[in-house]
């Protein structure tokens, strides 16, 4: 768990680029449906060997389904739709980077958490740093109203899911939780992808690599770490990690595909790291 924040930020940051690479080669719902089906194909054989405990009672089934619906269907669905209708990776990252602020505002009422003044300072610094990185990379383009609406919907879904998991999340086995949530996502989105997109895919190396990353990096590892951190810590603390996603995505793009990392972005990275450090302290 000590390494979880670093691994989560690293893998989650790469998800924006992977999704942006994959979207031109299939519809957004097709990409998500394939992602969920492949994740289940990996998890189900493991479950047959490990035999994790099933959710206890209708309430735990409900809680897993609610969180799965909000994150897998609504958050990722609207994020991919936003990419499909033209939002830039920086535009979506900027919208979603408001999530720690929204969670901190709602946490006292919905999760029973008190957000101290020093954490607000950290959240403000984190938001400022993330914004500097995005603007310095000139990755925020003029977005359409529909793309912005989808991004705001994704922001709301992830914020509510974080608070719901903190308040109602039980001790379900991670394998069980993932299987339930991806099965729900596949059941809801596969018919949509079939009817409206015909499950059409332009298969190529870029698409296959991006899909593989989304399945393993985002679906199997990052989501599991996120839910585990929310259960162990306070929702506003964990959400502050998302301020590091835009800088993390910028650094990965700089290292992997030699995308420009302007000098002005480095102070933003330092500011975001300082803000997360302050906001995450107990």
C-alpha positions as CSV (number, residue, x, y, z in Angstrom):
1,X,0.0,0.0,0.0
2,X,3.0,2.4,0.5
3,X,3.8,2.0,-3.2
4,X,0.1,2.2,-4.3
5,X,-0.1,6.0,-4.8
6,X,3.0,6.0,-7.1
7,X,1.8,3.0,-9.1
8,X,-1.7,4.3,-9.4
9,X,-0.6,7.8,-10.7
10,X,1.8,6.2,-13.2
11,X,-0.8,3.8,-14.7
12,X,-3.8,6.2,-14.5
13,X,-1.7,8.9,-16.2
14,X,-1.1,6.7,-19.2
15,X,-4.8,5.9,-19.6
16,X,-5.6,9.3,-21.2
17,X,-3.0,8.8,-24.0
18,X,-4.0,5.1,-24.5
19,X,-7.7,6.0,-24.9
20,X,-7.0,8.9,-27.2
21,X,-4.9,6.5,-29.4
22,X,-7.6,3.8,-29.5
23,X,-10.7,6.0,-30.0
24,X,-10.1,6.7,-33.7
25,X,-10.1,3.0,-34.5
26,X,-13.4,2.0,-32.9
27,X,-16.5,3.6,-31.3
28,X,-16.2,4.6,-27.6
29,X,-18.7,2.0,-26.4
30,X,-17.0,-0.7,-28.5
31,X,-13.7,0.1,-26.9
32,X,-15.2,0.0,-23.4
33,X,-17.1,-3.3,-24.1
34,X,-13.9,-5.0,-25.4
35,X,-12.0,-3.6,-22.4
36,X,-14.5,-5.1,-19.9
37,X,-14.7,-8.5,-21.7
38,X,-10.9,-8.9,-21.9
39,X,-10.6,-8.0,-18.2
40,X,-13.2,-10.6,-17.4
41,X,-11.3,-13.1,-19.6
42,X,-8.3,-12.6,-17.3
43,X,-10.1,-12.5,-14.0
44,X,-12.5,-15.4,-14.3
45,X,-9.8,-18.1,-14.6
46,X,-8.0,-16.6,-11.6
47,X,-11.2,-16.7,-9.6
48,X,-11.6,-20.4,-10.4
49,X,-8.2,-21.0,-8.8
50,X,-8.3,-18.5,-5.9
51,X,-12.1,-18.9,-5.2
52,X,-12.6,-15.5,-3.5
53,X,-15.5,-15.0,-1.2
54,X,-18.7,-13.8,-2.7
55,X,-20.4,-10.5,-1.5
56,X,-22.3,-11.1,1.7
57,X,-26.0,-10.1,1.3
58,X,-27.9,-7.9,-1.0
59,X,-26.4,-4.7,0.4
60,X,-22.8,-5.6,-0.6
61,X,-23.9,-6.7,-4.1
62,X,-25.7,-3.3,-4.4
63,X,-22.7,-1.3,-3.2
64,X,-20.4,-3.1,-5.7
65,X,-22.9,-2.5,-8.5
66,X,-23.3,1.2,-7.7
67,X,-19.6,1.9,-7.7
68,X,-19.1,-0.2,-10.8
69,X,-21.8,1.6,-12.6
70,X,-20.5,5.1,-11.7
71,X,-16.9,4.4,-12.6
72,X,-16.9,1.8,-15.3
73,X,-20.1,2.8,-17.2
74,X,-20.6,6.5,-16.5
75,X,-17.1,7.8,-15.9
76,X,-15.3,5.9,-18.5
77,X,-18.3,6.0,-20.9
78,X,-18.6,9.7,-20.8
79,X,-14.8,10.2,-20.9
80,X,-14.5,8.1,-24.1
81,X,-17.5,9.9,-25.6
82,X,-15.8,13.2,-24.9
83,X,-12.7,11.9,-26.7
84,X,-14.9,10.7,-29.6
85,X,-16.6,14.1,-30.1
86,X,-13.3,15.9,-30.1
87,X,-12.1,16.9,-26.6
88,X,-8.3,17.0,-26.2
89,X,-6.6,14.9,-23.6
90,X,-5.6,18.2,-21.9
91,X,-9.1,19.5,-21.9
92,X,-10.5,16.3,-20.2
93,X,-7.6,16.2,-17.8
94,X,-8.3,19.8,-16.8
95,X,-12.0,19.1,-16.1
96,X,-11.3,15.9,-14.2
97,X,-8.5,17.6,-12.2
98,X,-11.4,19.5,-10.4
99,X,-12.4,16.2,-8.8
100,X,-10.3,16.6,-5.6
101,X,-11.9,20.0,-5.0
102,X,-15.4,18.6,-5.6
103,X,-14.8,15.6,-3.3
104,X,-13.5,17.9,-0.5
105,X,-16.6,20.1,-0.8
106,X,-18.9,17.1,-0.6
107,X,-17.0,14.9,1.8
108,X,-18.3,16.5,5.1
109,X,-21.9,15.9,4.1
110,X,-21.7,12.6,2.1
111,X,-18.8,10.8,3.7
112,X,-18.6,12.3,7.2
113,X,-15.1,13.6,6.7
114,X,-13.8,16.9,8.0
115,X,-11.5,18.7,5.6
116,X,-9.0,20.8,7.6
117,X,-7.8,24.1,6.4
118,X,-4.2,22.9,5.6
119,X,-5.7,20.3,3.2
120,X,-7.5,23.1,1.3
121,X,-4.2,24.8,0.9
122,X,-2.8,21.6,-0.6
123,X,-5.8,21.1,-2.9
124,X,-5.4,24.7,-4.1
125,X,-1.7,24.2,-4.9
126,X,-2.4,20.9,-6.6
127,X,-5.0,22.4,-8.8
128,X,-2.8,25.3,-9.7
129,X,0.1,23.0,-10.5
130,X,-2.0,20.7,-12.7
131,X,-3.4,23.7,-14.6
132,X,0.0,25.1,-15.2
133,X,1.2,21.9,-16.7
134,X,-1.8,21.5,-19.0
135,X,-1.7,25.1,-20.2
136,X,2.1,25.1,-20.7
137,X,1.8,22.1,-23.0
138,X,-0.8,24.0,-25.1
139,X,-3.0,20.8,-25.0
140,X,-6.3,22.6,-24.1
141,X,-8.1,23.3,-27.4
142,X,-11.4,25.0,-28.0
143,X,-13.8,22.2,-27.0
144,X,-17.4,21.7,-28.1
145,X,-20.2,22.1,-25.7
146,X,-21.1,18.4,-26.0
147,X,-17.5,17.4,-25.2
148,X,-17.4,19.7,-22.1
149,X,-20.8,18.3,-20.9
150,X,-19.5,14.8,-21.2
151,X,-16.3,15.7,-19.3
152,X,-18.3,17.4,-16.5
153,X,-20.5,14.3,-16.3
154,X,-17.4,12.1,-16.0
155,X,-16.1,14.4,-13.2
156,X,-19.4,14.1,-11.3
157,X,-19.5,10.3,-11.7
158,X,-16.0,9.8,-10.4
159,X,-16.5,12.2,-7.5
160,X,-19.8,10.5,-6.4
161,X,-18.2,7.0,-6.8
162,X,-15.3,8.0,-4.6
163,X,-17.6,9.3,-1.8
164,X,-20.0,6.3,-2.1
165,X,-17.1,3.8,-1.9
166,X,-15.7,5.6,1.2
167,X,-19.1,5.6,3.0
168,X,-20.5,2.3,1.9
169,X,-17.6,0.2,0.5
170,X,-17.3,-3.1,2.3
171,X,-14.5,-5.6,2.5
172,X,-15.3,-7.4,-0.7
173,X,-12.4,-9.4,-2.2
174,X,-10.7,-7.3,-5.0
175,X,-11.2,-10.2,-7.5
176,X,-14.9,-10.4,-6.6
177,X,-15.4,-6.6,-6.8
178,X,-13.7,-6.4,-10.2
179,X,-15.6,-9.3,-11.7
180,X,-18.9,-7.9,-10.5
181,X,-18.2,-4.4,-11.8
182,X,-16.8,-5.5,-15.2
183,X,-19.6,-7.9,-15.7
184,X,-22.0,-5.1,-15.1
185,X,-20.2,-2.8,-17.4
186,X,-20.1,-5.4,-20.2
187,X,-23.7,-6.3,-19.8
188,X,-24.8,-2.7,-20.1
189,X,-22.4,-1.5,-22.8
190,X,-22.1,-4.5,-25.1
191,X,-25.7,-4.1,-26.4
192,X,-25.2,-0.4,-26.9
193,X,-21.9,-1.0,-28.8
194,X,-23.6,-3.7,-30.9
195,X,-26.7,-1.6,-31.8
196,X,-25.1,1.8,-32.4
197,X,-21.5,0.9,-33.4
198,X,-21.8,-2.6,-34.8
199,X,-18.8,-3.5,-32.7
200,X,-16.7,-2.3,-35.7
201,X,-12.9,-2.1,-35.0
202,X,-10.1,-1.1,-37.3
203,X,-7.6,-3.6,-35.8
204,X,-3.9,-2.5,-35.9
205,X,-0.9,-2.5,-33.7
206,X,-1.6,0.9,-32.1
207,X,-5.2,-0.1,-31.2
208,X,-4.1,-3.5,-29.8
209,X,-1.4,-2.0,-27.6
210,X,-3.7,0.8,-26.3
211,X,-6.4,-1.7,-25.5
212,X,-4.0,-4.0,-23.8
213,X,-2.8,-1.1,-21.6
214,X,-6.3,-0.1,-20.7
215,X,-7.2,-3.7,-19.7
216,X,-4.1,-4.4,-17.6
217,X,-2.9,-1.0,-16.5
218,X,-6.2,0.7,-15.9
219,X,-8.8,-2.0,-15.4
220,X,-6.9,-4.7,-13.5
221,X,-4.3,-2.7,-11.5
222,X,-5.2,1.0,-11.2
223,X,-8.9,0.7,-10.4
224,X,-8.0,-2.0,-7.7
225,X,-5.5,0.3,-6.1
226,X,-7.8,3.3,-6.2
227,X,-10.6,1.4,-4.4
228,X,-8.1,0.0,-1.9
229,X,-6.7,3.4,-1.1
230,X,-10.2,4.9,-0.7
231,X,-11.1,2.2,1.9
232,X,-7.9,2.8,3.8
233,X,-7.7,6.6,3.7
234,X,-9.9,9.6,3.5
235,X,-11.6,10.3,0.2
236,X,-10.2,13.9,-0.1
237,X,-6.7,12.6,0.6
238,X,-6.9,10.0,-2.1
239,X,-8.5,12.3,-4.6
240,X,-5.6,14.7,-4.3
241,X,-3.5,12.2,-6.2
242,X,-5.4,13.0,-9.3
243,X,-3.7,16.4,-9.4
244,X,-0.5,14.4,-10.4
245,X,-2.2,12.8,-13.4
246,X,-1.8,15.7,-15.9
247,X,1.9,16.1,-14.9
248,X,2.3,12.4,-15.0
249,X,0.8,12.1,-18.4
250,X,3.0,14.9,-19.7
251,X,6.2,13.2,-18.4
252,X,5.2,9.8,-19.8
253,X,4.5,11.4,-23.2
254,X,7.9,13.1,-23.0
255,X,9.7,9.9,-22.2
256,X,7.8,7.4,-24.4
257,X,6.9,9.4,-27.5
258,X,9.2,12.4,-27.2
259,X,6.3,14.8,-26.9
260,X,7.3,18.3,-25.9
261,X,7.7,19.1,-22.2
262,X,8.0,22.9,-22.0
263,X,10.2,24.5,-19.4
264,X,7.2,26.3,-18.0
265,X,5.6,22.9,-17.2
266,X,8.2,21.9,-14.7
267,X,7.3,24.5,-12.0
268,X,3.7,23.3,-12.4
269,X,4.8,19.7,-11.7
270,X,6.7,20.8,-8.6
271,X,3.6,22.8,-7.4
272,X,1.3,19.9,-8.0
273,X,3.6,17.6,-6.1
274,X,3.8,20.0,-3.2
275,X,0.0,20.4,-3.1
276,X,-0.5,16.6,-3.1
277,X,2.1,16.2,-0.3
278,X,0.3,18.8,1.9
279,X,-3.2,17.5,1.1
280,X,-2.3,13.9,1.7
281,X,-0.7,14.4,5.1
282,X,-2.8,13.1,8.0
